[in-house]
């Protein structure tokens, strides 16, 4: 499989638990928590491994929580480069109310990262040879400038690698400044990029086409939650519905979708099939609790269902 590296600037230990009922001002009995190494790029690398591929995860980590994070990733056998920082890696909390099956996701702020630390991460990326895909996914850590995404794009260009981005806000704009092969915003993130509150289906296509025409970007994949995704290129605008399933958790679904796309592209499939497999992987992730991500066997079954369903060619 061609070389894949993923980049995570603000990783987190995802701690998941359940309560019988979420009630304020009471001490609530929780189930034993599960701990998983989270963060966009790391989750993409984890999911690619679950699918049978290999990806090297590069991320910033520090303090005793950073060491615990490293150990969690090592236990899964994911190839990784941990770039040390002075601050402590953050922890997020995911609580599921078993009374109504509502899920509450509490994201903590990340530690401050100084210029020496994030520049060290850039050097680590530059040192890696034989890279075909560079995937930058997730939010910025405090202290890291948004234009670091433009630096990732420039490094990818030097290496002859495809640069793939899943982020939002100014970081998304900066990644497009130097160009990206593929960007994967959700509808809310794409609306934010366009400076509007919401986008219709036509609006989604218009904004995506504008990104492709004005920037060095070939593909926009817009994730649409349980309804699937839209694939937009200069020539195509296609709606790919997701299979209907009983969802347990949506945490990590977007990362699993991106993992499926990158995994398929690295195996030589065309972009439509890659996005169809991505939709299957994102849906498969919702079958599992916490941030367990997708399972290969679920993804393969759901991929068959996605392919059997009609994908809709939309008016450009």
N, C-alpha and C positions, 0 to 999 in steps of 0.2 A: 504494500500500500504506500502511495506517495506520502512524504513527510508532512505532518500536520502539527502546528504548535498553536496553543491557545493562550491568551493573555487575560489575567484577572488582576485588576488594580485595587479592588476593594472586597476581598474574599471574606467569608463569614462562616463560623460554625453554626449550622442550623440545628437548633434544639427543638424537637417535636414532642408534644405530649397531648393527652386528652383529659377532659373533665366531664363529669356527668352533666353539669349545668353551670354555665358561667354566670355568677351572681356577684354584684359589687359588695364591698365591705365585709366579705366573708373569707375565712381561710378555706381554700378549696383543695380537696384531695386530687392529686394528679397521678396518672399512670407513670411508670418508669420512663424517663425520657430516652429518646434515641438521638444520637449525635452524628451528623454527617457534614463532610466538607462542602460548603456551598460557595456560590459566586458564579457569575455567568460563564466565564471561560473554563473554570475548573469543572463545572457541571457538564459543559459540552465535552470536555475530555473524558469525564467519567462515563457519559452516555455512549460516546464512540467506542470506548472499551467494552461496554455491555453489549454493543452491537457486533463485536468481533473485530474491531479495528484497533488502531493504536494512535495516540496523540500525546504530545508532551505538553504538560500544563506548566506555565510560568506565572508566578504570582508573588505578591508581597506579603510577608508574614512576620510577626514579631511577638515578643513576650511569651509568657507561659501558655497563653491560648494559641499562639502561633506554633509552638512546639506540639501542642495537642492536635492542631489542624494538620501539621505535617504527618503525624502518626496515623491519623484517620485516612489520609490519602495513600500513605504507604501500605496500610492494611488492605486497601482495594487493589494494590498493584499498579496504580497509575504512574506512568513515567512523569517526573516532575522536577522543576527547578524552583526552589524556594529562595526568594531574594529577601535578605533580612532587613528589617526596619526596627527603629527604637520603640515605636508604639506597639500596643497590644492588639492582636487580631480581634475583630469584633465578634459578637455572638448575637444571633437572631433567635426569636422565639416564635414557634408556630403552635397555636393551641386550637384544638378541635372540640367544640361543644357537642357532646354526644346526644344531648337532648334535642337539638334541632339540626345537627350535622353542619353547623356553620363553622367556618375556619377563620381564625384571626391570625394575621401575619404581622408581627412586630419587628420591624427592621431598625436596627441600631445604627448610629453613625459610625463611620470607620475612624481609625486613628490618623493623626496628622502624618503626612509623608513629606520629608524634606527633599530638596533638589538632588542632593547626593544619592539618596535612596532610589528615586525614580529614574535618575540617569544611569544608575547601576543596572536597573532592569533593562533599559534600552541596550546597554552594552552586552548583556547576556543574550538578548535576542539577536544582535548582530553577529555574535560568535557562533550561532548554530548554522550548520551547513545542510544542504540537501533538503530544503524546505519548499513545499509546493503550495501549502495553504497556511496563511496566518489569520487566525480568528481572534478578534478583539471583542470581548463581550462583557457587559455589565457596566456598573456605574463608576464614576471617578472617586478615588479616595480624597479626603480633604488635603489640600496642598499640591495635588497633581494637576498641572495645567491641562485644559481641554485640548490644546494643540498637540498633546502627546499622541493623539490618534492620527494626526497628520504625519508625525514621525514614524508611527507604525506603517502607514501607507508607503512612505518613502523607502523604508527598509524592505518592504515587500517588493517594491519595484526593482530595487537593486538586486534582490535575490531571484527575480523572475517568478515570484510567488503570487497566487491570487489572494487578495486581501478581502476578508469578509468581516462585516461589522454588525453588531447588535448592541446599540446604545441609543441614547436620546439626547435632546437638548443641544447645547453648544458642542459637546463631544461628537455628536452625529454630524453637525455642520463642518467641524474641523476635519473629520475623517474624509468627507467629500471634497475638501479643498485640494487634497493631493490625489484623490481618486480611490475608488473601491470597486472590486468586481461585483460584490453583492452586499446589499444592506437589508436588514430584517427588522423594521420597526413594527410595532402593533399600531392599531388605528389611532389610539390616543397619542402615541409618540409622533406619528406622521402628521396629525393635526397640529401638534405643538411645533413641529418643524415648519409647517405652513403658516403658523401664527393665527390659527383659528380654533374655535372650541370643538367643533365636530366636523366630520367629513361624510358626505354621501358616497355611494359606490362610484358615481361619476367623479366626484371630487378626489377620491383615493387614486383613481387612474390618472387624473390630470396632474396631481402633485407628483406621483411616481414617475410619470412621463417627463415632467419638468426636471426632476432629479437626473434622469438618464440623459436628457438632451443637454443640460447645462453643466453637468459634471462628468468626470470620467468614471461612470458607473454603468454596468451592463444589465444588472438584474436588481429589481426591488421585489422582495417577498413581504407581504403585509399579513401578519398573523392576526386572526380574527376570533380567537378563543374557540368555543365549542362549534362554531360554524365553519371552521376550516381556515383557509388562507387564500390570498390572491397573488398570482404570479404575473409580474409585469416586466416586459422587456421592450425594446424599441419596436419589435414586431408583434408581440403577444400581450393580451390582457385576459387572463384565465382565472376563474373562480374554482377552487378545489374544495368541495365540501368534506367535512370530517365525518367519520362514522359515528352513529349514535351509541353512546356507552353510559353506564352508570359511573359517575365521577366520584372518586374518593378524595383526591387532592389535586389542585391545579399548580402547586409549587413545582417548579422545574419543567413545566410543560413546554414553555418557549425554548428553554435550553435544549430539551430533548428534540424538539422540532429542528433546531439549527444543527444539532449533532447528526440527525438523519440526513439532512441536506448535504452537509460536508462529507459524511461517510459515503454517500452515494456518488457525489461528484468525484471523490478520490478514487472510486472504483470504476470511473469512466462512463457513468450513465449521463443521459442528457438532462437538461435543467428541469423539464416537466416531470420526468420520473423521479428526479431527486427531490423535488418539492412534494410530490405525492408521498414519497417515503417519509419525508419530514413531517407531513401532516399525520401519517400513521404513528410515527414515533412520539409526536406531541400528544396525541390521543392516548397512546399506550401509557404515557407517564401519569395520566389522570386516574389510572386504575389502581395506583399504589399510594400508600399513605406517606406523609412527610415529604422528604425530598429524595425518595428512592429512585426517581427518574424512570425511564422506560426499560422494559425487559424485551430482549430480542424476540422471544417466541410470540409475545403479544404484538409487537411491531409487525412481524411478518404476517400474522393473521389479518391484522387491521389494514396492512398494505394491500392485501388481496381485495378487501372490501372497498378501499379507496379507488382502486383501479377499476372495480366493477361499477362504481357509481359514475355518473356522467359529470365530467368537468365542463364548466360553461365558458365558452368563448364570449368575452364581453366586448362591447363597442369601445374602441380606443378614443 
